[in-house]
Amino acid sequence: MNDEQLLRYSRHILLPQLDIEGQEKWLNSHVMIVGLGGLGSPVSMYLAASGVGRLTLLDDDDVELANLQRQIVHQQKDIGRKKVDSANEQLSALNPEVTIDVIK
């Protein structure tokens, strides 16, 4: 783990249930999220922020105005875009070290 990662994830590392070994496992983990709606949207943000090393996003739907009050990974500017593209952009901005694969 580099110095920036140690600082970014320092609160996790302080937890005796996780510590540095647990965070390193987290960094080396892979999670697939099927659906970027009301649940998948915030879950994807928390997983990216917490340092999951690789995320695979699967959703063939487009962002609609009615999605925005509960699907927090998407923004007004994303209306009409594929949800996986919108989420990929936001998650990459949130944590550029996470590898993100998209399946449309």
N, C-alpha and C positions, 0 to 999 in steps of 0.2 A: 504494500500500500504506500502510495507517495504522500508527501506532506500535505498537499491540498485535500486528498481523500481523508487523511487523518483528521484534519480540521473540519471538513464537511460532515463527517460521520462521528465526530467526537462524542456527541450525546448518546449515540447507540453504543459506542465502545465503552462508555462509563457504566453501562448496565451490566451487572454481574451475570445475568441470564444470556447476554449476547457476547460481550467483550470483543476483542480484536479478531479472534478466531471466527466468531459468528459473523462479524461484518465481512470478513474475507470470503466466507461461504456465500453470503448474500451477493457480494460482487461477482462471484463465479456462477451464480444461479441463472436460470432461464425460466421465464413465466410466459405462457400464452394466454391472452385475454380474448375471449370470444364474445364480441359485442361491446361497442363503445357507447352504450346508452346510459341510463340512469345509474347503474351500478358500475359498469366497466369504465366509465369516464373518470369518476373520482378514484377508483382503485388504481387505474393506470398512473394517475398523478402521484399517488402515495408510493407506489412501487418504484417509479422513476426517481422520486425525491429521496427515497430511502436507500437507493443504491443497488437495486437489482441490476445485474450486469447486462442482461439481454432480455428484451421484451419482443414478443411476436403479437401483433395486433391483427385481429380478423373481424371484419365487418364490411358488408357490401352496400350499406345504406349511405344516403347523403344527409348532410346536416340541414335541418329545417328550423325555421324560426321557433316553432313550438318546442323544440328540443332544448333551447338555451337556458330555461329556468332551472333545469335539473341536470343537464349534461355539461358540467363545468369545464371540461377540457376544450370545448368549442366556443367560438366567439361569433359575433354578428357578421364579421367579414368572411366567415367560413360557410355561410349559407350557400347551399348548392354544391359544395365540395364533398368529396368522399370523406366519411368520418375518419377512416384510417389516415388519410393525408393530413387532415386537420389536427388529429391527435399526435401524429408523428412530429409535426412542426412544433406544437406546444411542448411536448415532452422533451424534445431535443433542446429546446430553449431552457427548460427547467433544469435538465441535467445532461449536458453534452457528452458525458462519458458513457451513457447508456447506449448500447447497440439496439437499434429498433428495426425489426423486420415487419413489413406490412403484407397482408394477404387481402385482396379485394374480392 
